[in-house]
Amino acid sequence: PVAVVAMAAGFNLVNGTLNGVWLGSVGGDDGAWYFATPRFTVGLALFLGGALINNWADTALIGLRRPGETSYRVPQGGLFRLVSCPNHLGEIIEWVGFAVLVGSLQAWSFALWTCCNLVPRALDHHRWYRKRFADYPQERRALIPFVL
């Protein structure tokens, strides 16, 4: 729907502008010492780890269907043993890592909005899998291993 596209474009315009202005001018120059801080190290590790999880899960999901196939399959292996949506988990970790790394209100706002978008989607995907597949693993959670 056009409304969904317009809302997505509007959100990305606002988010990109807020984070771009902060990173480009307002954030200031912390100096080379910043790269040796725990905030930088932890934030970068979270961002890269989340990106790896997200990329791995998306690649696994894409590989579930063979060319021309239209049926659905239950993803298996890796983090799919624990959660229905490791791609969403990875993206949340990624943007929380970015917020830790940057430390601005704008970055934390983006991390929060990412959660507000992806947590309900993960819960919905999880319910869909359970409804569609009678043998769906009961121990698998929607987003956070052993919790949610």
C-alpha positions in Angstrom: 0.0 0.0 0.0 1.1 3.6 -0.7 0.5 4.6 2.9 3.1 2.0 4.1 5.6 3.1 1.6 5.0 6.8 2.5 5.4 6.1 6.2 8.6 4.1 5.6 10.0 6.9 3.5 9.1 9.5 6.1 10.6 7.5 8.9 13.8 7.0 7.0 14.0 10.6 6.0 13.6 11.8 9.7 15.9 9.1 11.1 18.6 9.7 8.4 18.4 13.5 8.9 18.6 13.3 12.8 21.5 10.8 12.8 23.3 12.4 9.8 23.2 15.9 11.5 24.5 14.4 14.7 27.3 12.4 13.1 28.2 15.1 10.6 28.3 18.1 12.9 26.7 18.1 16.3 28.5 15.0 17.7 31.8 16.8 17.8 35.3 15.5 17.7 36.1 13.0 20.5 39.7 12.5 19.2 41.6 9.4 18.4 41.3 8.2 22.1 37.7 7.4 21.4 38.6 4.3 19.4 40.2 2.8 22.5 37.2 3.3 24.8 35.0 0.4 26.0 32.0 2.1 24.5 33.6 2.0 21.0 34.7 -1.6 21.4 31.5 -2.9 22.8 29.3 -0.9 20.4 31.4 -2.0 17.4 31.3 -5.7 18.5 27.5 -5.6 19.0 27.0 -3.9 15.6 29.2 -6.3 13.7 27.8 -9.3 15.5 24.3 -8.3 14.9 25.0 -7.6 11.2 26.5 -11.1 10.9 23.5 -12.7 12.5 21.1 -10.7 10.4 23.0 -11.5 7.2 23.3 -15.2 8.0 19.6 -15.6 8.9 18.5 -13.7 5.8 20.7 -15.9 3.6 19.3 -19.0 5.3 15.7 -17.8 4.7 16.4 -17.0 1.0 17.9 -20.5 0.6 14.8 -22.3 1.9 13.1 -22.2 -1.5 14.4 -23.7 -4.7 13.8 -21.7 -7.9 10.2 -21.8 -9.0 9.1 -23.2 -5.6 6.2 -21.5 -3.7 5.8 -23.7 -0.6 7.0 -22.7 2.9 9.4 -24.5 5.0 10.5 -24.3 8.6 14.0 -22.9 8.9 16.4 -25.2 10.8 19.9 -25.0 12.4 21.9 -22.2 13.9 19.9 -19.6 15.8 16.8 -21.0 14.2 17.0 -23.8 16.8 16.3 -21.1 19.4 14.2 -18.4 17.8 11.8 -18.0 14.9 13.3 -14.7 13.7 17.1 -14.5 14.2 17.2 -12.0 11.4 15.1 -9.6 13.5 17.2 -10.4 16.6 20.4 -9.6 14.6 19.0 -6.3 13.4 18.0 -5.3 16.9 21.5 -6.2 18.2 23.0 -4.3 15.3 21.2 -1.0 16.0 21.6 -1.2 19.8 25.3 -1.7 19.0 25.2 1.4 16.9 23.6 3.4 19.7 26.2 2.2 22.2 28.9 3.1 19.7 27.6 6.6 18.9 26.0 7.3 22.3 23.6 9.9 21.0 19.9 10.3 21.7 19.3 10.1 18.0 21.0 6.7 17.7 19.1 5.4 20.8 15.9 6.7 19.3 16.6 4.7 16.1 17.4 1.5 18.2 14.1 2.0 20.1 12.1 2.4 16.9 13.8 -0.6 15.4 12.6 -2.6 18.4 9.1 -1.2 18.1 9.0 -2.3 14.5 10.7 -5.7 14.8 9.4 -7.2 18.1 5.7 -7.2 17.0 6.8 -8.6 13.6 8.8 -11.4 15.2 5.8 -12.3 17.5 3.5 -12.3 14.4 5.9 -14.5 12.4 6.2 -16.9 15.4 2.4 -17.2 15.7 2.2 -17.8 11.9 4.8 -20.6 12.0 3.0 -22.3 15.0 -0.4 -22.1 13.3 0.9 -23.2 9.9 3.2 -26.1 11.0 1.8 -28.6 13.5 5.3 -29.9 14.2 6.8 -26.5 14.8 9.4 -26.8 17.7 7.6 -25.9 20.9 10.8 -24.8 22.6 11.6 -22.2 19.9 10.9 -18.7 21.0 10.0 -15.7 18.8 12.9 -13.4 19.2 15.0 -13.9 22.4 16.3 -17.4 23.2 14.5 -19.0 26.2 12.6 -15.8 27.0 10.4 -14.3 24.3 
